[in-house]
């Protein structure tokens, strides 16, 4: 799996849980198992190569990383399983991302200005690769 990866199952993003929609790597801070189940478990993600993965679980990181758990006590490693599918249309991903950005702007305080939303949307529109779309 090549990171970053983005959730393609979520119907509506919200700022309060935005950390569950894009992952820069397999480690994520998850304050509770309930939030993990609600926003991650069984969700589909597309990675930077266009491969589609399903989140199948989470586990504690290695002993070395657990030593530093006083900094991020709920740090977990997300377990992804390759579905055998590949993203067949990058324009569908672009449309999905643009829709979610728009939803964030309309429903949350995160995108507090229209300029900020338009800049983000413009970055997604100009992206030439899946990785650029996810990273924008």
Rosetta blueprint (number, residue, H / E / L):
1 X L
2 X L
3 X L
4 X L
5 X E
6 X E
7 X E
8 X L
9 X L
10 X L
11 X L
12 X L
13 X L
14 X L
15 X H
16 X H
17 X H
18 X H
19 X H
20 X H
21 X L
22 X E
23 X E
24 X L
25 X L
26 X L
27 X E
28 X E
29 X E
30 X L
31 X L
32 X L
33 X H
34 X H
35 X H
36 X H
37 X H
38 X H
39 X H
40 X L
41 X L
42 X L
43 X L
44 X E
45 X E
46 X E
47 X E
48 X L
49 X L
50 X L
51 X E
52 X E
53 X E
54 X E
55 X E
56 X E
57 X E
58 X E
59 X E
60 X L
61 X L
62 X L
63 X H
64 X H
65 X H
66 X H
67 X H
68 X L
69 X L
70 X L
71 X L
72 X L
73 X L
74 X L
75 X E
76 X E
77 X E
78 X E
79 X E
80 X E
81 X E
82 X E
83 X E
84 X E
85 X E
86 X E
87 X L
88 X L
89 X L
90 X H
91 X H
92 X H
93 X H
94 X H
95 X H
96 X H
97 X H
98 X H
99 X H
100 X H
101 X H
102 X H
103 X H
104 X H
105 X H
106 X H
107 X H
108 X L
109 X L
110 X L
111 X L
112 X L
113 X L
114 X H
115 X H
116 X H
117 X H
118 X H
119 X H
120 X H
121 X H
122 X H
123 X H
124 X H
125 X H
126 X H
127 X L
128 X L
129 X L
130 X H
131 X H
132 X H
133 X H
134 X H
135 X H
136 X L
